[in-house]
Amino acid sequence: MANDILREQLLALIDGHGAHMPFEAAVADFPHDAINRLPLNVAYTPWHLLEHLRIAQKDMLDYIRNRAYLAPAWPEEYWPKRDATATPEQFALTIEGFRSDQKALHDLVADPATDLLATIPNAPGHTIVREVRLIGDHNADD
């Protein structure tokens, strides 16, 4: 029973339900002319931020699933280059990549065979619950 409640709450976090705007609402009908525009007093474009979210979420999912995991170099491999820009097609690929990894994480947590509280091998004290909370926190902050 408690495990079911925990699983439901983690799925709600992954799916963006709660106190923050869901991912789908944030990217819906995003204007193409704003993809590479720097907002006032912000160092990153919308595409930079979305690409960072995609990269970081993919990395944390890899950390959970891959026992031969090697962390990318920080911060170089977690962000696109400052002067990098995206076409509307590349922006759409970033969104699709994020959605794909979000679905993979959702499916992993939704699977009743997944022990949410088991320690991840080779990651002392780290559980799927911990990693999903980190992903949810990271995705909500950016």
PyMOL commands that set and color helices and strands:
alter all, ss='L'
color gray80, all
select helices_A, chain A and resi 2-14+23-27+32-34+46-65+76-78+88-110+128-141
alter helices_A, ss='H'
color red, helices_A
deselect
rebuild
show_as cartoon
